[in-house]
Amino acid sequence: MDQPDLTPLDDVRARMARAAAIAGRKPEDVDLIAISKTYPPESILPLIEQGQRVFGENRVQEAQGKWPALIAAHPDVKLHLVGQLQSNKAEDAVALFDCIHSLDRPSLVAALGKAMAKAGKPVPCFVQVNIGAEEQKGGCPIADVPALLASAREAGIPVIGLMCVPPAGIEAAPFFALLAKIAAENGLDRLSMGMSGDFETAVMLGATHVRVGSALFGARD
Ligand SMILES: *Cc1c(COP(=O)(O)O)cnc(C)c1O
């Protein structure tokens, strides 16, 4: 009766662990990235206090306003960029983030390669794949993935895996499975896939990084 309520963080972690167990995977093989976009430091701090250490933002400018003070107070926190990145923000992104999930086109390879060389900071990247071949969506076309990977390596960018945001409103599992297949074909073993609505499916299909926002912080406006 006096048992404390399960926090949203406890709940998400438990669901990740259950999904991992079903798939015969270890819970520690999947990183939870808490996507804090639109949420202020007052909402983020309780998660840091509960032990969460990896956060994600989708806008460089918003992150620049929020995170330097939080990171100064909690230097072991890691920050990932999960949103589309404009080439003219590459230097800012390299300076602030520990990992970038949205490398998706040759112009950004060039900009990030240059920014990392200049800063002397190779930031691990995921290549984002337009897995549902959606016209308006960011991400590299599936057919162009090998060439983009080759040019990223040539530019000195450490590419560690593939990332996707499947089409909204339909079952995500086939898209997760396809991303896993493309990663395997290209010798990559990390997969950034799964959000609040589908992270358990993603874990069962091999996600190594899930990006969960609203299930942790509440619905955004
Ligand atoms: C906002 C966002 C998420 C998290 O979405 P939720 O549905 O709130 O979990 C994950 N990935 C990307 C790229 C996002 O922009």
The ligand as an SDF file (V2000), in Angstrom:
LIG
                    3D

 15 15  0  0  0  0  0  0  0  0999 V2000
   10.0960   13.4680  -30.9650 C   0  0  0  0  0  0  0  0  0  0  0  0
   10.9310   12.3720  -31.5000 C   0  0  0  0  0  0  0  0  0  0  0  0
   10.9830   11.1210  -30.8520 C   0  0  0  0  0  0  0  0  0  0  0  0
   10.1650   10.7870  -29.6150 C   0  0  0  0  0  0  0  0  0  0  0  0
    8.8200   10.7230  -29.9460 O   0  0  0  0  0  0  0  0  0  0  0  0
    7.7190   10.2220  -28.8820 P   0  0  0  0  0  0  0  0  0  0  0  0
    6.6210    9.7140  -29.7320 O   0  0  0  0  0  0  0  0  0  0  0  0
    7.3430   11.4050  -28.0800 O   0  0  0  0  0  0  0  0  0  0  0  0
    8.3420    9.1540  -28.0770 O   0  0  0  0  0  0  0  0  0  0  0  0
   11.8070   10.1500  -31.3880 C   0  0  0  0  0  0  0  0  0  0  0  0
   12.5430   10.3740  -32.4920 N   0  0  0  0  0  0  0  0  0  0  0  0
   12.5220   11.5580  -33.1450 C   0  0  0  0  0  0  0  0  0  0  0  0
   13.3520   11.7300  -34.3620 C   0  0  0  0  0  0  0  0  0  0  0  0
   11.7150   12.5900  -32.6650 C   0  0  0  0  0  0  0  0  0  0  0  0
   11.6940   13.7580  -33.3240 O   0  0  0  0  0  0  0  0  0  0  0  0
  1  2  1  0
  2  3  1  0
  2 14  2  0
  3  4  1  0
  3 10  2  0
  4  5  1  0
  5  6  1  0
  6  7  2  0
  6  8  1  0
  6  9  1  0
 10 11  1  0
 11 12  2  0
 12 13  1  0
 12 14  1  0
 14 15  1  0
M  END
$$$$
